[in-house]
């Protein structure tokens, strides 16, 4: 009996974990307790050295001093302040008016605003709730198909999970031991492609089922010129002028050898600046050169674009580390909420309270997982998992297919954080051993896990949408007509086509790795800028490393890197004497 | 039981007090971190102490809020299987989990982390980074945070037992505050005033 236990510690531990997690007691404590219990058992059976437990405080210390995870509270706080600043409402109203006159226009507006909000911060709940309260009633009013309307809202809300900056990518980078900056660069094209696929589906609907997505009727269009035109020509002209000035600036004024993404950030800023200046001048001098919609669209797009610049722009320019980018974004969101007179002490407290709780439960799952893995790796659990997964038929592809199917189904039951902290550390090292690029792998799993927000019946996005969609028939205020409620079945069925699109996207990334690595190749040019320099250190900390005990040398190296992070490579960072990184 | 319930209320009060004061450190961390990036870019200056303060603040938040988060039942659970059980059954699960998972684990960590702090304090351990901070306050946060967690575990245990004996209403619902999402929805509804 003892021999049987001793010989199968890893599988036993794994089964115990599953049983205990299903009990429904908080995951963090169950994980840690299993780790400690099996650790004691292992010591008693002579499988583990008693000194194993001495490494435990150091493991938690490693979590405490983890700079990457610091981004979790920053981006959460930013999102919570931002969602109450009214920015999303303005965007949805204005962009809805802009696209509304087209067939399927409201759906395009939802996708566009969803992607834009996703690029400023990453809170699925906020996007879904705002769209569910602002866009859904309008879509219902003008006869959108209910499944299509709810599906497009839930799906667009989940874009926050994959378009940088997102918590998913930060935690994925941390768990795979890669830099957040690379993960962001790799996720950009897949994220936008996914939004594009949603839009493609919406176009398909307007062609095949025009009655599902009608255009807004004339009386619902509020931005109209005195002569009755919509004013979009003026907007298109303004857009073209902005694009031309951006390209001209890039060509004639910027250093020819500048790295691509730095150029992209600066040129875009110039283009946006030109449009903004035009709108401001038009407004101040009452020139009436721009139509109302052109002016309005410019003004509502400035705040999200400014925030995107603050967060992603500073990261890609090498001014800030991804963590600091989060802090910049949070400061920007605070300033914006203050400027719009939406910031109050109560709001600050609510946001900090929610952030503190989220940060705590996330970090505690990680602490639990690290205590668990201390024992699990001690009994060679990682070798067991590796053995299971490397012996799959089909090599790399077989592994990828099995892992993706596994994650897809686990996502029905597990939250993203649980998947990231429990499952990723087990499969990450195997992927690495099979020669799979971990950035690519992380983005792939990120897209896959995004479906966990849309799976009926547990998907969070569906849950949030349900919480704000009308639960009983109501009289529409604008038309006075009795409008039927939105049923839960409609929300579930609405999500199905988008879950399928998600699966297609996963397949696309496997078939065309260039979608991810293309973004990285461009980025490699500015690696000299050393945006995030944790890679060499973190790789030694791969979840697979059994000791988890960072040496003091590594710590010193880490701090040196942090101090250097973001500073241009040519200028050595101040205040770091040469001796500190020995 | 009355004394125990009083103890439980005392612990709840303590963790609420600590939690509500600790969360301000998030704002401090945001400002420090944004300041670090700005100053480094503008003046090409960087200080290891200021970089380290960031994660001291971060650690303080999640360690000192551990008990607070448990009090508000925000530590994440997988409730697909047991979510449909009766309140009493769930109270039994919580009692079992607190006794066999939470308390042993938190006490073990406290036990192991305390000597590390004592060592750091006696040696006046300073961060290995040039110009870094002294280490012992951070080393102390670990056992202190887990102590708050242990205390809250005891309080939760008392409340679950009292609930099973019919002395108090279901404690898992006592501290529910509206979520950020609910507050957002309410705000939008108030401003629009046109929702069903």
Contacts between the chains, C-beta under 8 A, distances in Angstrom:
chain1	res1	chain2	res2	distance
A	20	B	101	7.5
A	21	B	78	5.2
A	22	B	78	6.3
A	22	B	80	7.5
A	22	B	81	4.7
A	22	B	82	7.3
A	23	B	81	7.7
A	23	B	82	6.3
A	23	B	93	5.8
A	23	B	96	7.7
A	23	B	97	6.8
A	24	B	77	5.1
A	24	B	78	6.2
A	24	B	79	4.6
A	24	B	81	6.5
A	24	B	82	3.6
A	24	B	83	6.6
A	24	B	90	7.3
A	24	B	93	5.9
A	25	B	77	6.5
A	25	B	93	6.0
A	25	B	94	6.9
A	25	B	96	7.5
A	25	B	97	3.1
A	25	B	101	5.9
A	25	B	102	7.9
A	26	B	70	7.6
A	26	B	75	3.6
A	26	B	76	6.5
A	26	B	77	5.4
A	26	B	97	7.2
A	26	B	102	7.6
A	27	B	75	7.5
A	27	B	76	5.5
A	27	B	77	6.5
A	27	B	78	6.3
A	28	B	75	5.7
A	28	B	76	7.5
A	29	B	75	7.2
A	29	B	97	6.8
A	29	B	101	4.5
A	29	B	102	4.4
A	29	B	105	5.7
A	29	B	106	7.6
A	30	B	97	7.0
A	30	B	101	5.1
A	32	B	101	7.5
A	32	B	105	4.2
A	32	B	109	7.7
A	33	B	100	6.7
A	33	B	101	3.7
A	33	B	102	7.4
A	33	B	104	6.0
A	33	B	105	4.5
A	36	B	104	6.5
A	36	B	105	5.6
A	36	B	108	5.4
A	37	B	104	7.7
A	53	B	108	7.6
A	53	B	112	6.1
A	54	B	112	7.1
A	56	B	108	7.6
A	56	B	109	6.7
A	56	B	112	5.2
A	57	B	109	7.3
A	57	B	112	5.2
A	57	B	113	4.4
A	57	B	116	4.8
A	57	B	142	6.5
A	60	B	109	6.8
A	60	B	113	7.3
A	60	B	142	6.1
A	61	B	139	8.0
A	61	B	142	7.3
A	64	B	55	6.4
A	64	B	58	7.5
A	64	B	59	4.0
A	64	B	63	7.7
A	64	B	138	6.8
A	64	B	141	7.7
A	64	B	142	7.2
A	65	B	55	5.2
A	65	B	59	7.6
A	66	B	55	7.2
A	67	B	54	7.2
A	67	B	55	6.3
A	69	B	58	7.4
A	70	B	29	7.1
A	70	B	33	7.2
A	70	B	54	6.0
A	70	B	55	6.1
A	70	B	58	4.8
A	73	B	26	5.4
A	73	B	29	7.0
A	73	B	58	6.7
A	73	B	61	6.6
A	74	B	29	7.5
A	74	B	30	6.1
A	74	B	33	6.9
A	77	B	26	5.8
A	77	B	27	7.9
A	77	B	30	6.4
A	80	B	180	5.5
A	83	B	180	7.5
A	83	B	184	5.3
A	84	B	183	7.7
A	84	B	184	6.3
A	84	B	187	6.2
A	86	B	191	7.9
A	89	B	188	6.6
A	89	B	191	7.6
A	125	B	180	7.1
A	125	B	181	4.5
A	125	B	184	7.8
A	126	B	180	7.8
A	126	B	181	7.3
A	126	B	184	6.1
A	129	B	181	5.4
A	129	B	184	5.3
A	129	B	185	5.2
A	129	B	188	7.4
A	130	B	184	7.3
A	130	B	188	6.6
A	133	B	185	6.2
A	133	B	188	4.6
A	133	B	189	6.6
A	133	B	192	7.1
A	133	B	195	6.6
A	134	B	188	6.9
A	134	B	192	7.5
A	137	B	194	7.4
A	137	B	195	6.9
A	314	B	37	6.9
A	319	B	37	6.3
A	319	B	41	4.8
A	320	B	37	4.0
A	320	B	41	7.8
A	321	B	37	7.3
A	323	B	33	6.5
A	323	B	54	7.7
A	324	B	33	5.2
A	324	B	34	6.7
A	324	B	36	6.3
A	324	B	37	3.8
A	325	B	37	7.9
A	326	B	33	7.6
A	327	B	29	7.4
A	327	B	30	4.9
A	327	B	31	7.7
A	327	B	32	7.8
A	327	B	33	3.5
A	327	B	34	4.1
A	327	B	37	7.1
A	328	B	34	5.0
A	328	B	37	6.3
A	328	B	38	8.0
A	330	B	30	4.5
A	330	B	34	7.3
A	331	B	30	6.2
A	331	B	31	7.0
A	331	B	34	4.5
A	334	B	30	7.9
A	348	B	27	7.3
A	349	B	20	7.9
A	349	B	23	7.7
A	350	B	180	6.8
A	350	B	183	6.1
A	351	B	180	7.4
A	352	B	23	4.1
A	352	B	24	6.5
A	352	B	26	5.0
A	352	B	27	6.4
A	353	B	19	7.9
A	353	B	20	7.4
A	353	B	23	5.6
A	353	B	177	7.8
A	354	B	179	7.4
A	354	B	180	4.5
A	355	B	23	7.1
A	355	B	26	5.4
A	356	B	19	6.8
A	356	B	22	6.7
A	356	B	23	4.0
A	356	B	26	6.3
A	356	B	61	5.6
A	356	B	62	7.8
A	356	B	65	4.7
A	356	B	68	7.4
A	356	B	69	7.5
A	357	B	65	6.9
A	357	B	68	7.5
A	357	B	69	4.9
A	357	B	72	6.5
A	357	B	74	4.4
A	358	B	74	7.9
A	359	B	26	7.7
A	359	B	58	7.7
A	359	B	61	5.9
A	359	B	62	5.3
A	359	B	65	7.5
A	360	B	61	7.3
A	360	B	62	4.5
A	360	B	65	4.5
A	360	B	66	5.8
A	360	B	68	7.5
A	360	B	69	4.2
A	360	B	74	7.4
A	360	B	75	7.7
A	361	B	69	5.9
A	361	B	74	5.7
A	361	B	75	5.0
A	361	B	76	5.1
A	363	B	62	4.3
A	364	B	62	7.1
A	364	B	66	6.6
A	364	B	69	7.7
A	364	B	75	6.4
A	365	B	76	6.6
A	368	B	105	7.9
A	371	B	105	7.2
A	371	B	109	7.8
A	413	B	78	6.5
A	413	B	80	5.1
A	414	B	78	6.7
A	415	B	76	6.0
A	415	B	78	7.8
A	417	B	76	6.7
A	418	B	76	7.1
A	418	B	78	7.0
A	458	B	80	7.2
A	464	B	181	6.0
A	467	B	181	7.0
A	467	B	182	7.6
A	467	B	185	7.0
A	468	B	185	5.2
A	470	B	195	7.7
A	470	B	196	4.5
A	472	B	196	7.1
A	474	B	196	3.0
A	475	B	196	7.7
A	477	B	194	4.5
A	478	B	194	7.7
A	483	B	196	7.7
A	552	B	128	5.1
A	555	B	128	5.3
A	555	B	129	7.5
A	556	B	128	4.6
A	556	B	129	6.3
A	559	B	48	5.7
A	559	B	51	7.0
A	559	B	52	7.6
A	559	B	127	7.5
A	559	B	128	7.3
A	559	B	129	3.7
A	559	B	132	6.9
A	560	B	129	7.5
A	562	B	51	5.4
A	563	B	46	4.9
A	563	B	48	5.9
A	563	B	51	6.4
A	563	B	129	7.7
A	566	B	37	6.6
A	566	B	40	6.2
A	566	B	41	7.3
A	567	B	40	6.2
A	567	B	44	7.0
A	567	B	46	7.0
A	571	B	44	6.1
A	573	B	40	7.8
A	573	B	46	5.2
A	574	B	44	6.0
A	574	B	45	5.0
A	574	B	46	5.4
A	575	B	45	7.0
A	575	B	46	5.7
A	575	B	47	5.9
A	575	B	48	7.0
A	575	B	130	7.0
A	575	B	131	6.2
A	576	B	46	7.4
A	576	B	48	7.4
A	576	B	130	6.1
A	577	B	130	5.3
A	579	B	130	7.5
A	580	B	128	7.7
A	580	B	129	6.3
A	580	B	130	4.2
